Amino acid sequence: MTTSITQFNGRSANTADLAPLAFAGYAHFTAMQVRGSRVRGLDLHLARLREASDELFGRHLPDDVLVERLRGALAVSPPDVSLTCTVTSRPGEFAPAGDSVDLDILVKVTEPATPPTGPLSLDVVEHERHLPHVKHVGEVSKTLLLRRAKVRGFDDAAFIDRSGRLSEATIWNLAFWDGQSVIWPRAEILTGITMQILDRRLRMLGIAQQTRDVRREELGEHLSAVVMNSWTPGIPIARLGDSILGQDAEFTRLLHSAYRDEPLESV
């Protein structure tokens, strides 16, 4: 049976709860994969929700409230699921905040994700997201650019900024490998939870990392690359635009192994 559970402020959501959110685009969220009723990087998810709420609403909910909402949804869920926690506000969009803002929590639980196996081919398009450091809703460009990439014969799209630097992909972070170090693109991006988990685990393993500008003209078979998000710590990329990339299987194995080192923890 398909899993579909939606809770609003700790109880089953009803039409009155969801109707105001149906066409709303002023909210932020975090997404996670739950396995055995446990998650990786819970501290990072909570930090993301705190910081984004401060940015959008000028205040945030206490961690214990967020954890309580997550725990309540997982208590009635299968052990392996995808979970999205969205924070929105009253008043909603197109209205001034006034003297006070009430925050609401929407938790959605669905089937666990099955990521593509790859290797993937990504179109390269110029695009910069608004408030890239916030995982916010209502980003029509990501779906539009994905669909345009499909029409052009690619699996998805990666972005370059106005300076010509590769940044991220539609719903993915990018990472490169030169055979000795992991290379994170330097640009205005959303620093994903999986990316943050890998950064701290690779540091603990003593694996070299660098953050620098990555431009199209330097791409080639001397570099390997992956995309990553909450679904997976790494799917190989075969091609970025017109550039064929290397296929170093050790890079993908390294990322998956480092990710597994991050302990699963109960909410």
TAZI-V284305 format. One record per backbone hydrogen bond with DSSP energy under -0.5 kcal/mol. NH is the residue of the N-H (numbers start at 1). CO is the residue of the C=O. If there is no record, write none. Layout:
# TAZI-V284305
nh=NH co=CO
nh=NH co=CO
This chain:
# TAZI-V284305
nh=5 co=109
nh=7 co=107
nh=8 co=11
nh=9 co=7
nh=9 co=105
nh=11 co=8
nh=13 co=6
nh=18 co=14
nh=19 co=15
nh=20 co=16
nh=21 co=18
nh=22 co=18
nh=22 co=19
nh=24 co=21
nh=27 co=25
nh=28 co=87
nh=29 co=135
nh=30 co=85
nh=32 co=83
nh=34 co=32
nh=34 co=81
nh=35 co=38
nh=37 co=79
nh=38 co=35
nh=39 co=265
nh=44 co=41
nh=45 co=41
nh=46 co=42
nh=47 co=43
nh=48 co=44
nh=49 co=45
nh=50 co=46
nh=51 co=47
nh=52 co=48
nh=53 co=49
nh=54 co=50
nh=55 co=51
nh=56 co=52
nh=57 co=53
nh=58 co=53
nh=58 co=54
nh=59 co=53
nh=65 co=62
nh=66 co=62
nh=67 co=63
nh=68 co=64
nh=69 co=65
nh=70 co=66
nh=71 co=67
nh=72 co=68
nh=73 co=69
nh=74 co=70
nh=75 co=71
nh=76 co=72
nh=76 co=73
nh=77 co=74
nh=81 co=34
nh=81 co=79
nh=82 co=110
nh=83 co=32
nh=84 co=108
nh=85 co=30
nh=86 co=84
nh=86 co=106
nh=87 co=28
nh=88 co=86
nh=88 co=104
nh=90 co=102
nh=95 co=92
nh=100 co=97
nh=102 co=90
nh=104 co=88
nh=106 co=86
nh=107 co=7
nh=107 co=105
nh=108 co=84
nh=108 co=106
nh=109 co=5
nh=110 co=82
nh=111 co=3
nh=115 co=113
nh=119 co=236
nh=120 co=236
nh=122 co=239
nh=123 co=156
nh=125 co=123
nh=125 co=158
nh=127 co=125
nh=127 co=160
nh=132 co=129
nh=134 co=131
nh=136 co=134
nh=137 co=27
nh=140 co=138
nh=142 co=139
nh=143 co=139
nh=144 co=140
nh=145 co=141
nh=146 co=142
nh=147 co=143
nh=148 co=144
nh=149 co=145
nh=150 co=146
nh=151 co=147
nh=152 co=148
nh=153 co=150
nh=154 co=149
nh=155 co=121
nh=156 co=121
nh=158 co=123
nh=159 co=168
nh=160 co=125
nh=161 co=165
nh=164 co=161
nh=166 co=214
nh=167 co=159
nh=169 co=172
nh=170 co=157
nh=173 co=228
nh=174 co=167
nh=175 co=226
nh=176 co=183
nh=177 co=224
nh=178 co=181
nh=182 co=208
nh=183 co=176
nh=184 co=182
nh=184 co=210
nh=186 co=212
nh=187 co=185
nh=189 co=187
nh=191 co=189
nh=192 co=190
nh=196 co=192
nh=197 co=193
nh=198 co=194
nh=199 co=195
nh=200 co=196
nh=201 co=197
nh=202 co=198
nh=203 co=199
nh=204 co=200
nh=205 co=201
nh=206 co=202
nh=206 co=203
nh=207 co=202
nh=208 co=180
nh=210 co=182
nh=212 co=184
nh=212 co=210
nh=216 co=164
nh=218 co=215
nh=219 co=216
nh=223 co=220
nh=224 co=177
nh=225 co=246
nh=226 co=175
nh=227 co=235
nh=228 co=173
nh=229 co=232
nh=232 co=229
nh=235 co=227
nh=237 co=225
nh=238 co=120
nh=238 co=236
nh=239 co=120
nh=240 co=243
nh=241 co=122
nh=241 co=239
nh=243 co=240
nh=245 co=238
nh=246 co=220
nh=246 co=223
nh=249 co=247
nh=251 co=248
nh=252 co=248
nh=253 co=249
nh=254 co=250
nh=255 co=251
nh=256 co=252
nh=257 co=253
nh=258 co=254
nh=259 co=255
nh=260 co=256
nh=261 co=257
nh=262 co=258
nh=262 co=259
nh=263 co=261
nh=265 co=39
nh=267 co=37
